[in-house]
Amino acid sequence: MAIHNPYQKYQHNSVMSASPEELTQMLYSGGVRFIRQGIECIENKEVENAHKAIVKAQEIYTHLADTLNNEIELAKQLSSLYDFMLRQLMQANSQKDAALLMEVLALAEELRDTWQEAMQHARRQAQAG
């Protein structure tokens, strides 16, 4: 696959060279970005673009749910949270409800920020050890 656009090439290289933790951070950030796009599109009455953005967010949280290690207790809790978020995203999409998306956005931002903090903490621990 030849990538000619320099930005796309950079993105491709970033993903290919990222650690699993960094890939998860990229997914969380992407989820937030697409939910925000969905809200903006709903507010601007861009129904088709809202649908596309919300579906992209759904795909991200579906992937995150599918890759959980269910032998870990935290994964079971995350699975329930992802399931809730996916149901809310589907309902928001079918109703084009920005208020529902705002609720999911708050959860998505909290997940993203918590993951970022955990990564920073792990790095500090690794450097100290």
C-alpha positions as CSV (number, residue, x, y, z in Angstrom):
1,M,0.0,0.0,0.0
2,A,1.7,3.2,-1.2
3,I,0.8,6.3,0.9
4,H,1.6,9.6,-1.0
5,N,0.0,12.2,1.3
6,P,2.7,13.2,3.9
7,Y,0.1,13.5,6.7
8,Q,-1.4,10.1,6.0
9,K,2.2,8.6,5.8
10,Y,3.0,10.2,9.2
11,Q,-0.3,8.8,10.7
12,H,0.4,5.4,9.3
13,N,4.0,5.4,10.7
14,S,2.7,6.6,14.1
15,V,0.2,3.8,14.3
16,M,2.7,1.2,13.1
17,S,5.4,2.2,15.6
18,A,3.1,2.7,18.6
19,S,3.1,0.5,21.7
20,P,-0.2,-1.2,22.7
21,E,-0.7,1.4,25.4
22,E,-0.2,4.3,22.9
23,L,-2.6,2.6,20.4
24,T,-5.2,2.4,23.2
25,Q,-4.6,6.1,23.9
26,M,-5.1,6.9,20.1
27,L,-8.4,4.9,20.2
28,Y,-9.7,6.8,23.2
29,S,-8.7,10.1,21.6
30,G,-10.4,9.1,18.4
31,G,-13.6,8.2,20.2
32,V,-13.7,11.6,21.8
33,R,-13.0,13.3,18.5
34,F,-15.7,11.4,16.6
35,I,-18.3,12.0,19.4
36,R,-17.5,15.7,19.3
37,Q,-17.9,15.6,15.5
38,G,-21.3,13.9,15.9
39,I,-22.5,16.6,18.3
40,E,-21.3,19.4,16.0
41,C,-23.0,17.7,12.9
42,I,-26.3,17.2,14.8
43,E,-26.2,20.9,15.9
44,N,-25.6,21.9,12.3
45,K,-28.3,19.6,10.9
46,E,-25.8,17.6,9.0
47,V,-27.5,14.3,9.5
48,E,-25.4,12.1,7.2
49,N,-22.1,13.4,8.6
50,A,-23.4,13.0,12.1
51,H,-24.2,9.3,11.3
52,K,-20.8,8.7,9.9
53,A,-19.0,10.3,12.9
54,I,-21.1,8.3,15.4
55,V,-20.6,5.1,13.6
56,K,-16.8,5.7,13.7
57,A,-17.1,6.2,17.5
58,Q,-19.1,3.0,17.8
59,E,-16.5,1.1,15.8
60,I,-13.8,2.3,18.2
61,Y,-15.6,1.2,21.4
62,T,-16.6,-2.1,19.7
63,H,-12.9,-2.7,19.0
64,L,-11.9,-1.7,22.5
65,A,-14.6,-4.1,23.9
66,D,-13.5,-6.9,21.6
67,T,-9.8,-6.7,22.7
68,L,-10.4,-6.8,26.5
69,N,-8.8,-9.6,28.5
70,N,-11.8,-10.9,30.4
71,E,-9.7,-12.7,32.9
72,I,-8.9,-9.4,34.5
73,E,-11.6,-7.9,36.8
74,L,-11.1,-4.4,35.5
75,A,-11.8,-5.7,32.0
76,K,-15.3,-6.9,33.1
77,Q,-16.1,-3.4,34.4
78,L,-14.8,-1.8,31.2
79,S,-16.9,-4.2,29.2
80,S,-20.0,-3.0,30.9
81,L,-19.0,0.6,30.4
82,Y,-18.3,0.1,26.7
83,D,-21.6,-1.7,26.3
84,F,-23.4,1.2,27.9
85,M,-21.6,3.7,25.8
86,L,-22.3,1.7,22.6
87,R,-26.0,1.5,23.5
88,Q,-26.1,5.2,24.1
89,L,-24.2,5.9,20.8
90,M,-26.7,3.8,18.9
91,Q,-29.7,5.6,20.5
92,A,-28.1,9.0,20.0
93,N,-27.5,8.1,16.3
94,S,-31.0,6.8,15.7
95,Q,-32.6,9.9,17.4
96,K,-29.8,12.4,16.4
97,D,-29.7,13.4,20.0
98,A,-26.8,15.7,20.9
99,A,-27.7,15.5,24.6
100,L,-27.1,11.8,24.7
101,L,-23.8,12.3,22.9
102,M,-22.8,14.8,25.5
103,E,-23.3,12.2,28.2
104,V,-21.2,9.7,26.3
105,L,-18.6,12.4,25.6
106,A,-18.1,12.9,29.3
107,L,-17.4,9.2,29.8
108,A,-15.2,9.1,26.8
109,E,-13.1,12.0,28.0
110,E,-12.8,10.5,31.4
111,L,-11.6,7.2,30.0
112,R,-9.1,9.0,27.7
113,D,-7.8,11.2,30.6
114,T,-7.5,8.3,33.0
115,W,-5.6,6.2,30.5
116,Q,-3.2,9.1,29.9
117,E,-2.6,9.5,33.6
118,A,-2.0,5.8,34.0
119,M,0.5,5.8,31.1
120,Q,2.3,8.8,32.7
121,H,2.4,7.0,36.1
122,A,3.7,3.9,34.5
123,R,6.5,5.8,32.8
124,R,7.5,7.5,36.0
125,Q,7.6,4.1,37.8
126,A,9.7,2.7,35.0
127,Q,12.2,5.6,35.2
128,A,12.4,5.4,38.9
129,G,12.9,1.7,39.0
